[in-house]
Amino acid sequence: MKNTLHIAAAAAVIAGTVLSAASASAQSVPQNTLRLGVAHIGIHSKSDDFTTNGPAFLTPQPAGITVDDANTLVIAYTRRLNANLDLDLILGIPPQHDVKGRGTLAPFGTVSKVKQASPTAFINYNFGDEANRFRPFVGVGLNFTRFYDAKSTDAGNLASGGPTKIELSDSWGLAVQAGLNYKLTDRWSLNGSVATADVKSDLKATTGSIERRTRIDFRPVVMTVSVGYSF
């Protein structure tokens, strides 16, 4: 009986030691990563020709717009879910885009400027072992884009026939990304990624009583390079 008690006690101690070691090992893996980097936002926009409630001769067709590329600083937060999955939240300093005329508006050059904020959340799948220095990943998520500070330029006002108010609707859409993490140390890492999202917006330009409308498909491709710190 006494030997049985000794064996049971020893087994309990061993089990407790193993569980403690496993718990400590799990806790030793950083659960959070903050990243800071730069991004190039390549816009491959396509817009419908403007429709108008005014006389057709005031908006000669074809007349549309294109949106220029921009660069910005990126801030990202990653939360580890398990050895292969993580949650990625991407933010950035809102960049400003030049909007140029297309068709009969092309001679006017930059007709407006607009800023956009586009937080995006991803669920990423990381390939390979967690201890690997190189880990490629793919992610799918949701993008929200808000357009603000949209302003018509002097050239835009001239093309429209007077001071013009610009409004763009917000956008929700599917986002996907692919990239590579490179572990420098247990805490520091480099990250490179390419992402795209479904971003569409309805634009309304109001000049006096004249309204002109178009729909823009932005089709962005975002290339990002960042440095991360895990904790």
N, C-alpha and C positions, 0 to 999 in steps of 0.2 A: 504493500500500500504506500509505504514511504517512498519507494523507488518510483512508483507511478506518479506521485505528486511532484517529485523532483523532475521527472521527464516532462510533465505537463507545464511546470514552471519554466523549464528551459525552452520548451517549444514556444511558449508565450513571449519570452524575451527575444527569441530569434525572430518570430513573426513581427513583433513590435519594431525591431531593428530594421528589418527588410522594408516594412511599411514606411518608417521614418526616412529611410534612404531614398525610397521611391518618391515620397512627397517632396523631399529636399531637392531631388533631381528635377522634378517637374517645376518646382518653384524657381530653380536656377535658370530656366529658359526665360529670357525677357518676353514679357507679354505685350509691350507697347513699343512703337517706333514712331518717332517724329522725323520728318524729312523736309529739307529746304532745297529748292532748286530753281531751274529756269525752264521755261517752256516756249516753244514756237507753235503758234496756232495758225496752221495753214487752212485758209478758208477757200472752199471750192464751190462758191455760191452759185445758185441759179434762181432767177426770179421770173415771175410772169410779167407780161407787159402790163403797164398801168391801165386800170379802168378809171373812169371819171363820171361825175354827175353833171359835168359842164359840157360845153360845146366841144366836139371832137377835134376841131382845129387848134384848140388850146393844148392838146396833148397828142401831137402827131406821132403815129406809130411807125416802126416799133420803138417803144420807150420802156426801158427797165433799168435795173441797177446791178452792180457787182460790189462785193465787200472785200476789202484788202486784208492781208495777213496782219498779225500782231505778235509781239513777244511780251512775256510777263514773268513775274516771280511766282513760284508755286510753294504752298505749304500743304503738307499731307500728314495724316495720322493713320497708323495701321494698328489694329487690335488683333492679336493672335487668337484664333479660335481653337485650333489643334495643330498637329504637326504639318498639315497640308493646306488648311483653310485659314484665311484671314479676312477681316473687314477693313476696307480701305476708303478713307474719306479724303477727297482731293479738293483743296481750296486754292485761291490765288488772288493776287492784286488785280482788280478789274482792269483789263486793257481797253484802249480806245481804238476803234477801227474807222478807217476812212471808207466812205461809201461813194463809189464813182458811177457816173451815168453810163448807160448802155443804149445803143441804137441812136435815136435822134438826140438823146441826152449826152452822148459821149463827148461832144465838143466842149461841154461845160466842166469836164474833169470831176473833181471832188464836189459832190452836191450836198453831202451831209457827213456828220461824224456821230458816232454812237459808242457808248461804253456798255460792257456786258459783264455780269457776274454769273458764274456757272459752276456752283458746287456739284460734285458728282460722287456717288457712293458705289463701291464695287465689292462683290464677293470674289476673292481671288483663290485659285487653286495653284499651289506651288508644287512643282515637280521635284522628284528626288528626295534624298534624305535631309532632314533638318540640319545635320552637321556639315553638309556640303558647302563648299565656298561659293560655288556658282549654283543658282537656282532659278531656272526660267519659270514664268508664271503666265496664266491667262485669267481674265476676269470679266464678269458681266455685271451690269448695274443700272442705275438710274441717274439721268442728268436733269438738272433744272437750270434753265437760263433765263435771267431777267435782264432786259435791255433798259437803259436809262440814260439821261443826259443826251438824248438825241437832239441834234441841232442842225438846222439847214444852214449851209454856208452862203456867202454872198452870191457865189455862182449858182447855188441851188435856188436862192430867192429869184435870181434873174431868170433862170429856166422856168420857174413856176409862175412868174408874173407878179411877185410881191413877197413880203414876209410870210414864211411858211412854218407851220407847226408840224413836227414829226412825232409820231407815236408808233411803238412796236409792241405786240403782244408777247407775253411770257411763253416759254416752251418747256414741256416735259417730254422726255424721250429715252429710249433704250440706249445704253452705252456699253462698249466693249473695249478691252485693252489687252495688250500682251507686252511682256517685258522680261527683264533679267535683273536679279539681285546678286551683288557680289559682296561677300562678307570680308571686310578688311580686318576686323578684330571681332571679339565677342559682342562688342557694343556698336562699332561703327561699320557702315556699309555704303555701297554705291548702288544706285538704282537707275535704270534706263527703261523707258516705256514708250509705246505708241498707242494712242487711244483715238476713238471716234465716237460720235453720238448722233442721234437723230434730233436735229435742231431745226425747227421751222417757226416762222413768225409772220404774222399779218401786219403789214405796214400801212399806216394812213398818213397822208400828207395833206394838210388843210391850208389853203391859201384863200383868205376871205371866205366866200360861200362855196368855193370850189374844193371838192374832195377828190383825191386820187388814191387809189388802193392797189397794192400788189402783195403777193405772198412770196417769201424768201425761203429757200431751202439752203441752209448754210453749209452742210456737209463738211464739218471741220475734221482735220487730222491734227492731233496734238502730240508733238514729240517732246518728251521731258527727260532731263537729266538732273538727279538730285543726290544729296548726301543725307544719310539717315543715322540717327542715334537711338539705340534700343535700351529699354530700361524695364 
